Amino acid sequence: MKLTNQYPSLQGKTIFISGGGTGIGACMVRAFIEQGAKVAFVDILMEESAQLVSDLTQIHGDGCVKFYPCNLVDIAALKFVVAQVEQDVGSISVLINNAACDQRHTIDEVTSEYWDQCINTNLKHYFFAVQAVRPQMQKLGGGSVINMGSMSWHNRQGGMPGYTASKAGAMGLTRGLASDLGKDKIRINTLTPGWVMTKRQLTHWVDQDTAKHIEHNQCIKEYVMPEDIAAMALFLAADDSRLCTAQNFIVDGGWI
């Protein structure tokens, strides 16, 4: 699927994406580079991230993207990378909090330690990334934060309470920060994907029965692809969405 919309306001802006090495994150990295933006991303997947950088460099040339290895559970490391991005690439105009892990788990197997791990992996770094980039956006006179949500908790999906609680919290974080950030013309929104056909989903969770379940529940009987999510992210990042904040934008084919 080829994205066709062009957003001139994104050209030359610095975009920071967490979890940008694979899946939806990697698709967003590509999409923003194609808009002429400067992209920096973090991930813990070294091989996949290096391959993405290599592929994009061959197409778009040196310096089009910069990868920083970072485990986002380590907040000090995250803050260091955000500061380094400003030096290396430029002040961050757009923050996309994308990194997460949807590993399945049952109620009975969750320990206190595992619960903390879920929250730290899927939610905690969202807030601290916002805290770290805020001064950079203030200097620029505004910016855009996109918190990636999930349809799972809207749909009462079971089998991963730590994940669904975190993703519900992401929307709460968006709503709770919008007023404070808005004073500096920083907008913040949640982008909620439906069941997106990434490589991870196809290899881990989507089988023939699941595919029928997806088709049954969506109003539009087509798979949601990473490019569909990236298309919404481009709009929310661009000046075209300058008065959109505190909202939840759902891309799920009409499921929820």
C-alpha positions in Angstrom: 0.0 0.0 0.0 1.4 3.4 -1.1 0.7 6.5 0.9 -0.1 9.4 -1.4 -0.9 12.4 0.8 1.8 15.0 1.1 2.1 17.3 4.1 4.5 20.2 3.4 4.6 21.2 7.0 6.5 18.0 7.9 9.4 18.7 5.6 12.6 19.2 7.7 10.9 18.6 11.0 12.5 16.2 13.5 10.3 13.2 14.3 11.1 10.9 17.3 9.5 7.4 17.2 9.8 4.8 19.9 9.7 1.1 18.8 10.6 2.2 15.3 12.5 -0.9 14.2 9.6 -3.2 13.1 5.9 -3.3 12.5 3.8 -0.1 12.7 6.8 1.8 14.0 9.0 0.9 11.0 6.1 1.8 8.7 5.9 5.2 10.3 9.6 5.8 10.0 9.4 5.2 6.3 6.3 7.4 5.9 7.8 10.4 7.6 11.1 10.1 5.7 9.0 10.1 2.5 7.5 13.4 3.7 11.0 14.9 3.9 11.2 14.8 7.7 14.2 13.9 9.7 13.5 10.8 11.7 15.1 9.4 14.8 13.9 6.2 16.4 14.7 3.9 19.4 14.3 0.2 19.7 15.8 -2.8 21.5 15.8 -4.9 18.3 19.3 -4.3 17.0 19.4 -6.4 13.9 16.0 -5.4 12.6 16.7 -1.7 13.3 20.1 -1.8 11.6 18.5 -3.4 8.5 15.8 -0.8 8.4 18.4 2.0 8.5 20.4 0.3 5.8 17.4 -0.2 3.5 16.2 3.4 3.9 19.7 4.8 3.4 20.0 3.0 0.1 16.8 4.7 -1.0 16.9 8.1 0.5 20.7 8.7 1.2 22.8 9.1 4.3 21.4 11.0 7.2 17.7 10.3 6.4 17.2 8.3 9.6 19.1 7.8 12.9 18.7 4.8 15.2 19.5 4.9 18.9 19.4 1.6 20.8 17.4 2.1 24.0 15.5 0.0 26.5 12.7 2.3 27.3 12.2 0.8 30.8 15.4 2.7 31.6 14.1 6.2 31.9 17.5 7.8 32.3 18.6 6.2 29.1 15.5 7.5 27.3 16.1 11.0 28.5 19.7 10.8 27.4 18.7 9.7 23.9 16.1 12.5 23.6 18.8 15.1 24.5 21.2 13.4 22.0 18.6 13.6 19.2 18.4 17.3 19.7 22.1 17.7 19.2 22.4 15.2 16.3 19.2 15.8 14.4 17.5 18.9 15.8 14.8 19.9 18.3 12.0 17.3 18.2 8.7 18.6 16.7 6.8 15.3 16.8 6.9 12.5 19.4 5.3 9.2 18.6 5.0 7.0 21.7 4.7 3.7 19.9 6.8 1.0 21.6 4.8 -1.7 23.5 4.6 -5.4 24.0 1.3 -7.3 23.7 2.5 -10.6 25.1 -0.5 -12.6 26.3 -0.8 -13.6 30.0 -3.5 -14.9 32.3 -4.8 -13.4 35.5 -3.4 -16.2 37.7 0.2 -16.0 36.3 0.6 -12.2 36.9 3.0 -11.4 39.7 3.6 -7.9 41.2 6.9 -7.8 39.3 5.3 -8.8 36.0 2.6 -6.2 36.5 5.2 -3.5 37.0 7.0 -4.8 33.9 3.8 -4.4 31.8 3.2 -0.8 33.0 6.8 0.1 32.5 7.0 -1.4 29.0 3.7 -0.1 27.7 2.9 3.2 29.6 5.5 4.7 31.9 7.9 5.7 29.2 5.1 7.6 27.4 5.0 10.2 30.1 8.7 10.5 30.5 9.2 10.9 26.8 6.7 13.7 26.8 8.5 15.3 29.8 11.8 15.1 28.0 10.7 16.5 24.6 8.5 19.3 26.0 11.3 21.8 26.4 12.4 21.2 22.8 8.8 21.7 21.6 8.5 24.9 23.7 11.5 26.3 21.9 10.0 25.5 18.6 6.7 27.2 19.5 4.7 24.0 19.5 4.6 20.4 18.5 2.6 17.2 18.3 2.6 14.1 20.6 0.9 10.9 19.4 0.3 8.2 22.0 -0.4 4.8 20.4 -3.5 3.2 21.9 -5.2 -0.1 21.4 -8.6 -1.4 20.5 -8.1 -4.3 22.9 -9.5 -2.7 26.0 -12.3 -1.0 24.1 -13.3 -4.4 22.9 -13.0 -6.1 26.3 -10.3 -8.4 25.0 -9.0 -10.8 27.6 -5.8 -12.6 28.0 -3.5 -9.7 28.7 -4.7 -7.4 31.5 -1.4 -5.7 32.0 -1.3 -4.6 28.4 -5.0 -3.5 28.2 -4.7 -1.6 31.5 -1.6 0.2 30.1 -3.3 1.1 26.8 -6.3 2.4 28.6 -3.9 4.5 30.7 -2.4 5.9 27.5 -5.7 7.5 26.6 -6.0 8.8 30.2 -2.5 10.3 29.8 -3.4 12.0 26.6 -6.5 13.6 28.2 -4.7 14.5 31.4 -1.8 16.3 29.6 -3.7 18.1 26.9 -4.5 21.2 28.9 -1.0 21.7 30.3 0.7 21.1 26.9 -1.8 23.2 25.0 -0.6 26.3 26.8 2.6 25.9 24.6 0.7 25.0 21.5 1.7 21.3 21.9 -1.1 19.1 20.9 -1.5 15.5 22.1 -3.7 12.8 20.8 -4.2 9.0 21.0 -4.1 7.0 17.8 -5.9 3.7 18.3 -5.2 1.0 15.7 -7.5 -1.9 15.1 -6.1 -5.4 14.5 -3.2 -4.5 12.3 -1.6 -7.1 10.0 2.0 -6.7 11.1 4.5 -9.6 10.8 4.3 -10.2 14.6 0.5 -10.4 14.5 0.5 -12.8 11.5 3.2 -15.1 13.1 1.9 -15.0 16.7 -1.8 -14.5 16.8 -3.7 -14.4 13.5 -4.8 -17.8 12.3 -7.7 -18.8 10.0 -10.3 -18.6 12.8 -8.9 -15.2 13.9 -9.1 -13.9 10.4 -12.8 -14.8 10.2 -13.4 -13.1 13.6 -11.7 -9.9 12.3 -13.8 -10.0 9.1 -17.0 -10.5 11.0 -16.4 -7.6 13.4 -15.1 -4.9 10.9 -17.6 -2.9 9.0 -15.1 -2.6 6.1 -14.0 -6.1 5.2 -10.4 -5.4 4.5 -7.3 -5.9 6.7 -6.0 -2.9 8.6 -2.4 -2.4 7.4 0.5 -0.5 9.0 0.2 2.0 6.3 -3.3 2.9 7.4 -2.0 3.7 10.8 0.9 5.7 9.4 -1.5 7.8 7.3 -3.3 8.9 10.4 0.0 9.6 12.2 1.1 11.9 9.3 -2.1 13.9 9.7 -1.8 14.2 13.4 1.9 15.2 13.1 1.3 17.8 10.4 0.1 21.4 10.9 -3.2 20.3 9.2 -4.3 19.0 12.6 -3.3 22.2 14.5 -6.5 22.3 16.5 -6.8 18.6 17.2 -5.9 17.7 20.7 -7.0 15.5 23.6 -8.8 13.2 21.1 -8.7 9.6 20.2 -8.4 8.8 16.5 -9.5 5.2 15.7 -8.4 3.3 12.6 -10.0 -0.1 12.8 -12.3 -0.6 9.9 -15.3 0.2 12.1 -14.9 -2.5 14.7 -15.4 -0.4 17.9 
